[in-house]
Amino acid sequence: MKEFSLIDHFFKQKTSTRKDVIIGIGDDAAITHIPDGQALVTTTDTLLSGVHFLPDADPFTIAQKAIAVNLSDLAAMGAEPAWISLSLSLPEVDQSWLEAFSEGLRQHLEYYSIQLIGGDTVQGPLAITITAQGFVPKGQAITRGGANPGDLIYVTGSIGDAGLGLAIAKGEADKVIREPLLPAHGEFLLKRLNSPTPRLLVGTLLRRMASSCIDLSDGLISDLGHILAASECGAVVDVDHLPLSTAMTESVDRPTAINYALSAGDDYELLFTINEEQKGKLETALSSVNAMAMCVGHINRSGKLELKQNDQPFATQTLGYQHF
């Protein structure tokens, strides 16, 4: 199958359409319309086989994760998604793999009302690069650089799950998990690894409320560090307040759970800061959409990140995931 027939068969024919797309797949470039009063937000992420997903991973879930990690970046900026472009590097044309991948892509695009507007296919090591674009009202985008001393630090959902899910997927769970692992817990943890949920609705709620925000892709220590660097602040985090799932706490001991929560990546929850005066407004907004967020600490002027447990310094050797 040639490149253009591959694109037409697996992607062009399966993509949904939006009114703000003037020209999509099929030309040298896409042409789109940005609504009045909106700013365009653009993000790009690459997923590599053996780094971001296991080589034998289900292509259906690979597609869904590739979209989700990009949408999570948009959520952290308070943006709503509109379009994606896809660059796909394939060792060979495996039609059954492409059928499953393109179906996973189609379902996720349809669910979030997003249109695939272009991209590229090449022969090479298996890699998926997606550029996602969305809208945020002008002047309402949330950045990493707005945290202020006294702000509270919140984390949505639960964290560390994907890291433990990866240990299960790689067959390394027996090193840390209590025996026996409940099937329901194993299923939950693997789903958190393979099918993360971008917190788009929470991201839009945080506009004009959060002072800063980032999505947790490389672990709390690493990603909170980005906010502290951009905001020129420090922080104190109480490790006993880290949001842990039942699957996590019933599968490993507490020190191990805390370690995963601090350093494991791929959770794609939101970490954000708010002024303490916004606390009541935040709780009301989260309750209205049945979302959860836990206060884990506060911002200060120290210029460094301090971890505490029972008001005592908490020592850890974990730093979060780093590519280099």
Phi, psi and chi 1 to 4 in degrees:
 res  aa     phi    psi   chi1   chi2   chi3   chi4
   1 MET       -  127.7 -176.8  175.3  -71.7      -
   2 LYS   -76.9  164.4  -59.2  -63.6 -176.7 -178.8
   3 GLU   -56.5  -48.9  177.3 -175.0    2.2      -
   4 PHE   -73.3  -32.7  -66.5  108.8      -      -
   5 SER   -71.1  -31.9   58.0      -      -      -
   6 LEU   -63.5  -47.3 -177.4  155.3      -      -
   7 ILE   -61.9  -44.7  -67.1  170.8      -      -
   8 ASP   -64.7  -44.0 -174.6   68.6      -      -
   9 HIS   -72.4  -46.4  177.7   75.6      -      -
  10 PHE   -92.0  -21.8  -69.8  107.3      -      -
  11 PHE  -125.6  -50.4  -59.8  106.2      -      -
  12 LYS   -61.3  -43.5 -176.4  178.3 -180.0  179.2
  13 GLN   -73.0  -16.0  -64.6  179.8   17.0      -
  14 LYS  -104.7   -5.4  -66.1 -173.2  176.5 -175.7
  15 THR   -83.0  143.5 -172.2      -      -      -
  16 SER   -77.9  168.6   55.7      -      -      -
  17 THR  -121.8  147.6   57.9      -      -      -
  18 ARG  -123.0  150.1  -69.9  173.0   52.7  102.9
  19 LYS   -68.7  -21.8  -67.5 -178.7  179.4  179.6
  20 ASP   -87.5    5.7   51.3   21.3      -      -
  21 VAL  -100.5  114.3  176.7      -      -      -
  22 ILE   -83.9  -47.6  -59.1  168.0      -      -
  23 ILE  -134.2  126.3  -64.5  177.8      -      -
  24 GLY  -108.2 -131.3      -      -      -      -
  25 ILE   -64.5  137.8  -63.6  174.1      -      -
  26 GLY   124.9  -10.8      -      -      -      -
  27 ASP  -119.8 -176.4 -139.5  -55.9      -      -
  28 ASP   -66.6  -28.3  -73.0  -28.9      -      -
  29 ALA  -155.4  160.8      -      -      -      -
  30 ALA   -88.9  153.8      -      -      -      -
  31 ILE  -125.7  126.6  -58.7  177.1      -      -
  32 THR  -132.3  165.0   54.6      -      -      -
  33 HIS  -114.5  129.7  170.9   72.9      -      -
  34 ILE   -98.2  121.3  -57.9  173.3      -      -
  35 PRO   -61.0  152.0  -20.3   31.6      -      -
  36 ASP   -59.3  141.3  -67.0  -20.2      -      -
  37 GLY    80.8    1.9      -      -      -      -
  38 GLN  -111.9  147.6  -59.6  -73.7  -45.5      -
  39 ALA  -105.7  147.5      -      -      -      -
  40 LEU   -90.4  129.3 -176.1   65.3      -      -
  41 VAL  -112.9  129.3 -177.8      -      -      -
  42 THR  -127.7  135.5  -57.5      -      -      -
  43 THR  -140.6  152.1 -176.5      -      -      -
  44 THR  -135.6  134.3  -60.3      -      -      -
  45 ASP  -136.2  143.6  -91.8  -58.9      -      -
  46 THR  -115.2  133.8  -62.8      -      -      -
  47 LEU  -112.5  123.9  -89.0   64.6      -      -
  48 LEU  -107.7  138.1  -61.9  173.8      -      -
  49 SER   -62.5  132.2  175.8      -      -      -
  50 GLY    87.8  -10.2      -      -      -      -
  51 VAL  -115.6  -54.4  176.9      -      -      -
  52 HIS  -100.9  -16.7  -60.4   94.7      -      -
  53 PHE  -152.9  152.5   57.5   88.4      -      -
  54 LEU   -71.9  148.3  -61.5 -179.3      -      -
  55 PRO   -56.8  -28.6  -26.8   36.0      -      -
  56 ASP  -100.0   17.2   59.4   -9.4      -      -
  57 ALA   -65.4  152.2      -      -      -      -
  58 ASP   -63.8  121.8  177.9   10.3      -      -
  59 PRO   -61.7  -27.8   17.7  -29.9      -      -
  60 PHE   -60.6  -47.3 -176.3   95.1      -      -
  61 THR   -75.6  -28.2   60.1      -      -      -
  62 ILE   -60.0  -44.4  -67.0  173.6      -      -
  63 ALA   -62.1  -44.6      -      -      -      -
  64 GLN   -65.4  -39.4  -65.7 -163.1  -33.1      -
  65 LYS   -67.6  -39.4 -176.4  169.4 -175.8  176.9
  66 ALA   -59.6  -38.2      -      -      -      -
  67 ILE   -72.4  -45.4  -66.3  174.5      -      -
  68 ALA   -60.2  -40.0      -      -      -      -
  69 VAL   -67.5  -31.7  -58.7      -      -      -
  70 ASN   -74.4  -41.7  -79.8  -87.7      -      -
  71 LEU   -64.8  -30.6  -61.0 -167.6      -      -
  72 SER   -63.1  -37.1 -176.0      -      -      -
  73 ASP   -63.5  -41.5  -76.9  -26.9      -      -
  74 LEU   -64.5  -40.5  -64.5 -176.3      -      -
  75 ALA   -59.5  -40.1      -      -      -      -
  76 ALA   -65.2  -20.9      -      -      -      -
  77 MET   -96.0   -2.0  -56.2  -71.1  -71.4      -
  78 GLY    80.5   19.3      -      -      -      -
  79 ALA   -97.4  155.8      -      -      -      -
  80 GLU  -105.2  131.4  -61.1  178.7   59.7      -
  81 PRO   -72.7  150.8   28.8  -35.6      -      -
  82 ALA  -132.1  -52.0      -      -      -      -
  83 TRP  -136.7  156.3  -39.4  -54.9      -      -
  84 ILE  -135.1  153.7   69.7  162.5      -      -
  85 SER  -118.2  146.2  -61.8      -      -      -
  86 LEU  -125.2  125.7  167.3   68.7      -      -
  87 SER  -113.4  121.5  179.5      -      -      -
  88 LEU  -120.8  119.0 -167.4   58.1      -      -
  89 SER  -101.7  123.5  172.5      -      -      -
  90 LEU  -125.8  133.7  -61.4  167.4      -      -
  91 PRO   -63.0  -34.0  -18.2   31.1      -      -
  92 GLU  -159.6  168.5   59.2 -177.0   -7.3      -
  93 VAL   -88.1   97.1  177.6      -      -      -
  94 ASP  -100.8  103.5 -178.1  -25.5      -      -
  95 GLN   -66.7  -34.9  -64.9 -157.7   31.7      -
  96 SER   -68.1  -38.8   62.1      -      -      -
  97 TRP   -63.2  -45.3 -168.8   96.7      -      -
  98 LEU   -66.2  -35.8  -77.7  165.0      -      -
  99 GLU   -61.0  -47.0  -75.5  -73.9    1.0      -
 100 ALA   -68.4  -41.9      -      -      -      -
 101 PHE   -62.8  -48.1  178.8   85.7      -      -
 102 SER   -67.0  -30.7   61.5      -      -      -
 103 GLU   -70.7  -41.0 -179.7   58.7   18.6      -
 104 GLY   -61.3  -41.0      -      -      -      -
 105 LEU   -61.9  -49.2 -163.8   77.4      -      -
 106 ARG   -58.9  -45.9 -177.7 -164.3   67.6   78.2
 107 GLN   -63.6  -41.1  -71.7 -170.3   21.1      -
 108 HIS   -70.5  -39.4 -122.8   40.1      -      -
 109 LEU   -63.0  -42.9  -65.6  179.6      -      -
 110 GLU   -64.7  -41.6 -175.4  176.0  -71.4      -
 111 TYR   -61.4  -40.2 -179.2   81.6      -      -
 112 TYR   -97.6    6.9  -70.0  106.6      -      -
 113 SER    56.6   48.7  -60.7      -      -      -
 114 ILE  -113.2  147.2  -56.1  169.1      -      -
 115 GLN  -112.7  135.9 -178.0  170.1  -18.8      -
 116 LEU   -79.2  118.6  175.3   64.0      -      -
 117 ILE  -112.0   -2.0   59.2  172.5      -      -
 118 GLY   165.3 -172.6      -      -      -      -
 119 GLY   151.4 -151.2      -      -      -      -
 120 ASP  -160.1  154.9 -167.9   22.2      -      -
 121 THR  -130.1  137.2   55.7      -      -      -
 122 VAL  -139.7  161.9  -62.3      -      -      -
 123 GLN   -93.2  130.2 -174.8  173.0   24.2      -
 124 GLY   171.0 -168.8      -      -      -      -
 125 PRO   -60.2  146.3  -21.4   32.6      -      -
 126 LEU   -61.8  118.0 -178.9   57.7      -      -
 127 ALA  -154.5  142.0      -      -      -      -
 128 ILE  -122.5  120.7  -60.2  100.1      -      -
 129 THR  -116.5  125.8  -62.0      -      -      -
 130 ILE  -122.4  133.7  -74.1 -178.8      -      -
 131 THR  -107.4  121.3  -65.0      -      -      -
 132 ALA  -112.1  142.3      -      -      -      -
 133 GLN  -131.5  145.3  -64.3  176.1  -63.8      -
 134 GLY  -154.9 -178.7      -      -      -      -
 135 PHE  -117.0  147.2  -52.8  129.8      -      -
 136 VAL  -140.0  139.2   63.8      -      -      -
 137 PRO   -55.5  139.1  -26.7   35.9      -      -
 138 LYS   -56.0  132.9  -71.0 -177.8  178.0  179.2
 139 GLY    84.6    0.9      -      -      -      -
 140 GLN  -114.3    4.6  -66.0 -173.1   29.7      -
 141 ALA   -65.5  142.6      -      -      -      -
 142 ILE   -98.1  135.1  -45.1  165.2      -      -
 143 THR  -121.1  178.1   69.0      -      -      -
 144 ARG   -80.2  -16.2  -59.1  176.3  179.6 -177.8
 145 GLY   -98.6   18.0      -      -      -      -
 146 GLY  -109.0    3.7      -      -      -      -
 147 ALA   -67.1  143.7      -      -      -      -
 148 ASN  -128.5  149.0  -62.4  -66.3      -      -
 149 PRO   -52.4  133.7  -27.4   35.9      -      -
 150 GLY    98.4  -19.1      -      -      -      -
 151 ASP   -63.5  148.7  -76.0   -6.2      -      -
 152 LEU   -89.6  147.4  -57.6  177.2      -      -
 153 ILE  -107.0  126.1  -55.8  168.5      -      -
 154 TYR  -121.1  153.0  -81.2   81.8      -      -
 155 VAL  -132.3  131.7  174.7      -      -      -
 156 THR   -79.3  159.9   63.0      -      -      -
 157 GLY    57.2 -137.5      -      -      -      -
 158 SER  -131.9  153.6   57.9      -      -      -
 159 ILE  -127.2  156.8   53.6  177.5      -      -
 160 GLY    94.6  -15.5      -      -      -      -
 161 ASP   -60.9  -44.1  -62.9  -36.5      -      -
 162 ALA   -64.9  -35.0      -      -      -      -
 163 GLY   -64.0  -41.6      -      -      -      -
 164 LEU   -70.9  -35.9 -174.9   50.7      -      -
 165 GLY   -60.7  -37.1      -      -      -      -
 166 LEU   -65.7  -39.8  179.1   60.8      -      -
 167 ALA   -60.5  -39.3      -      -      -      -
 168 ILE   -65.3  -46.4  -65.3  171.6      -      -
 169 ALA   -63.0  -32.2      -      -      -      -
 170 LYS   -89.8    1.6  -65.9  172.2   69.4  173.5
 171 GLY    73.6   23.2      -      -      -      -
 172 GLU  -108.0    9.8  -60.5  173.1   -6.4      -
 173 ALA   -67.7  -27.0      -      -      -      -
 174 ASP   -64.1  -14.5   57.4  -20.2      -      -
 175 LYS   -75.0  -24.3  -60.6  177.4 -177.5  177.8
 176 VAL  -128.5  -23.3  -66.4      -      -      -
 177 ILE   -88.5  138.9  -70.5 -179.0      -      -
 178 ARG   -67.2  146.6  -59.8  169.8 -177.1  166.9
 179 GLU   -98.0  143.5  -65.2  -64.6  -20.7      -
 180 PRO   -86.5  154.9   32.8  -34.3      -      -
 181 LEU   -75.9  124.1  174.8   66.2      -      -
 182 LEU   -65.7  132.9  -65.7  179.0      -      -
 183 PRO   -54.0  -39.7  -26.7   35.4      -      -
 184 ALA   -63.7  -37.1      -      -      -      -
 185 HIS   -68.7  -43.1  -70.0  -13.5      -      -
 186 GLY   -61.5  -41.4      -      -      -      -
 187 GLU   -63.3  -43.8 -178.2  178.8  -16.8      -
 188 PHE   -61.9  -46.5  171.7   83.8      -      -
 189 LEU   -66.6  -38.9  -65.4  165.6      -      -
 190 LEU   -67.5  -36.4  -73.4  170.7      -      -
 191 LYS   -66.2  -37.7 -175.2  175.5 -178.7 -179.7
 192 ARG   -64.7  -31.4  -68.2  -81.1  -74.0  150.3
 193 LEU   -74.6  -48.9  169.6   68.1      -      -
 194 ASN   -88.5  -25.5  -63.7  -41.2      -      -
 195 SER  -133.8   65.4  -56.9      -      -      -
 196 PRO   -65.2  153.7   24.5  -33.9      -      -
 197 THR  -106.3  113.0  -59.2      -      -      -
 198 PRO   -68.0  132.0   24.0  -31.8      -      -
 199 ARG   -86.6   60.8  -57.2  -61.0 -178.0 -177.0
 200 LEU   -65.0  -43.6  -71.8  162.2      -      -
 201 LEU   -65.4  -42.0 -173.2   52.9      -      -
 202 VAL   -62.6  -40.4  174.4      -      -      -
 203 GLY   -57.5  -43.0      -      -      -      -
 204 THR   -69.6  -33.0   59.0      -      -      -
 205 LEU   -66.2  -28.4  -69.9  174.5      -      -
 206 LEU   -79.1   -9.0  -67.6  176.1      -      -
 207 ARG   -56.9  137.6  -64.9  172.2 -172.6  164.2
 208 ARG    62.1   10.8  -65.2 -175.0  175.0  178.4
 209 MET  -123.3  -48.9 -168.9 -175.4  -49.2      -
 210 ALA   -78.9  141.2      -      -      -      -
 211 SER   -87.5  -23.8   52.9      -      -      -
 212 SER  -158.6  162.0   67.6      -      -      -
 213 CYS  -161.3  150.1 -171.6      -      -      -
 214 ILE  -153.0  151.0 -168.7  170.5      -      -
 215 ASP   -93.7  147.7   73.4  -38.7      -      -
 216 LEU   -88.6   93.3  -67.6  175.2      -      -
 217 SER  -106.1  -28.7   57.6      -      -      -
 218 ASP  -116.5    9.5  -63.8  -32.5      -      -
 219 GLY   106.8  150.8      -      -      -      -
 220 LEU   -60.1  -46.3 -175.7  143.6      -      -
 221 ILE   -59.0  -47.4  -71.0  177.7      -      -
 222 SER   -66.9  -47.5  179.0      -      -      -
 223 ASP   -74.4  -37.8  -68.8  -39.9      -      -
 224 LEU   -62.7  -33.3  177.6   54.2      -      -
 225 GLY   -59.0  -33.8      -      -      -      -
 226 HIS   -65.9  -40.9  -64.2  -45.0      -      -
 227 ILE   -64.4  -43.2  -76.3 -176.4      -      -
 228 LEU   -64.4  -39.3  -59.6 -174.9      -      -
 229 ALA   -67.5  -44.6      -      -      -      -
 230 ALA   -69.4  -32.6      -      -      -      -
 231 SER   -93.9   -6.1  -59.3      -      -      -
 232 GLU    54.7   50.5  -62.2 -178.3  -15.6      -
 233 CYS  -133.5  177.4  -68.2      -      -      -
 234 GLY  -120.1 -177.3      -      -      -      -
 235 ALA  -158.2  155.5      -      -      -      -
 236 VAL  -120.6  128.5  174.9      -      -      -
 237 VAL  -120.5  129.1  169.0      -      -      -
 238 ASP   -92.1  111.5 -173.1  -26.3      -      -
 239 VAL   -66.4  -19.7  -61.3      -      -      -
 240 ASP   -75.7  -10.7  -77.7  -28.4      -      -
 241 HIS   -99.9    1.7  -70.4  170.8      -      -
 242 LEU   -63.4  133.0  -62.2  175.1      -      -
 243 PRO   -74.9  113.6   26.9  -32.3      -      -
 244 LEU  -116.4  138.4  -55.2  174.6      -      -
 245 SER   -76.5  159.6   67.0      -      -      -
 246 THR   -60.9  -38.3  -59.6      -      -      -
 247 ALA   -60.9  -36.0      -      -      -      -
 248 MET   -71.5  -53.2  172.1   69.8   76.0      -
 249 THR   -68.5  -25.4   57.4      -      -      -
 250 GLU   -91.6   -2.9  -67.7 -174.0   -4.0      -
 251 SER  -108.8  -27.8  -60.5      -      -      -
 252 VAL  -134.3  165.6  -59.3      -      -      -
 253 ASP   -73.6  165.6   60.2   34.8      -      -
 254 ARG   -63.4  -43.9 -173.0  159.0 -174.9   80.6
 255 PRO   -57.6  -38.9  -26.8   36.8      -      -
 256 THR   -67.5  -41.3  -59.6      -      -      -
 257 ALA   -60.8  -43.7      -      -      -      -
 258 ILE   -63.4  -40.7  -70.0  173.0      -      -
 259 ASN   -60.5  -45.6 -178.0   66.3      -      -
 260 TYR   -62.3  -44.1  -86.8  116.8      -      -
 261 ALA   -63.0  -33.7      -      -      -      -
 262 LEU   -79.8  -33.4  -70.6  173.1      -      -
 263 SER  -122.9  -20.4   61.4      -      -      -
 264 ALA   -75.6  141.8      -      -      -      -
 265 GLY   -96.4 -172.6      -      -      -      -
 266 ASP    74.3   13.1  -86.9    3.2      -      -
 267 ASP   -79.4  -34.1  -75.0  -47.2      -      -
 268 TYR    55.2   36.4  -61.3  101.2      -      -
 269 GLU   -86.5  171.4  -64.2  -68.8  -13.2      -
 270 LEU  -101.9  134.8  -63.9 -177.0      -      -
 271 LEU  -111.6  124.0 -176.7  151.2      -      -
 272 PHE  -142.3  162.9   59.9   92.3      -      -
 273 THR  -120.7  145.3   59.3      -      -      -
 274 ILE  -139.8  154.0   64.5  165.3      -      -
 275 ASN   -66.3  141.2 -174.2  -69.3      -      -
 276 GLU   -57.5  -27.5 -169.0  168.2    5.2      -
 277 GLU   -66.7  -18.9  -66.3  179.1   -3.1      -
 278 GLN   -89.5   -0.5  -62.6  -85.2   17.9      -
 279 LYS   -57.7  -47.8 -175.8  176.5  179.9  179.6
 280 GLY   -63.7  -41.6      -      -      -      -
 281 LYS   -62.2  -40.8 -177.6  178.9  177.6 -178.7
 282 LEU   -62.2  -48.8  172.3   67.4      -      -
 283 GLU   -60.6  -39.1  -68.4  173.2   -7.6      -
 284 THR   -65.3  -43.2  -60.2      -      -      -
 285 ALA   -65.0  -43.3      -      -      -      -
 286 LEU   -64.9  -41.0  -67.5  173.8      -      -
 287 SER   -63.0  -33.8  177.6      -      -      -
 288 SER   -67.4  -21.5   69.9      -      -      -
 289 VAL  -117.3   14.1  -64.8      -      -      -
 290 ASN    56.6   41.9 -162.9   30.5      -      -
 291 ALA  -110.1  158.0      -      -      -      -
 292 MET  -125.1  143.1  -64.6 -179.5   61.2      -
 293 ALA  -147.4  139.5      -      -      -      -
 294 MET  -111.2  133.9  177.2   76.6   73.9      -
 295 CYS   -77.4  122.3 -179.0      -      -      -
 296 VAL  -113.1   -6.2  -59.7      -      -      -
 297 GLY   170.4 -160.2      -      -      -      -
 298 HIS  -148.4  160.3   64.3  -87.7      -      -
 299 ILE   -88.5  141.6  -60.7  -65.6      -      -
 300 ASN  -137.3 -171.7   61.4   24.5      -      -
 301 ARG   -97.3    7.3  -58.9  179.8 -174.1  -83.3
 302 SER   -67.2  -25.3   69.7      -      -      -
 303 GLY    80.4    7.5      -      -      -      -
 304 LYS  -142.9  164.1   60.3 -177.0  179.0 -179.8
 305 LEU   -96.2  124.7  172.9   58.2      -      -
 306 GLU  -114.1  132.3  -59.8  173.2   79.4      -
 307 LEU  -104.7  135.6  -57.0  175.9      -      -
 308 LYS  -133.0  153.3  -70.3 -167.9  174.4 -178.6
 309 GLN  -143.8  124.1 -173.7  175.4   43.1      -
 310 ASN    53.9   41.0  -62.6  -38.0      -      -
 311 ASP    64.3   14.5  -68.9  -34.9      -      -
 312 GLN  -115.3  151.0  -61.3  -62.1  -43.6      -
 313 PRO   -57.3  137.7  -25.1   35.0      -      -
 314 PHE  -110.3  119.6  178.3   84.8      -      -
 315 ALA   -92.1  136.0      -      -      -      -
 316 THR  -147.0  149.1  179.5      -      -      -
 317 GLN   -98.0   -4.1  -60.7  -61.4  -43.8      -
 318 THR   -81.4  142.6   60.4      -      -      -
 319 LEU  -124.0   -5.6  -62.5  174.7      -      -
 320 GLY    93.4  167.0      -      -      -      -
 321 TYR   -75.4  138.3 -178.1   79.5      -      -
 322 GLN  -135.2  135.4  -62.5 -175.7   30.2      -
 323 HIS   -73.8  -30.9  -75.6  -81.8      -      -
 324 PHE  -124.7      -  -61.3   99.8      -      -
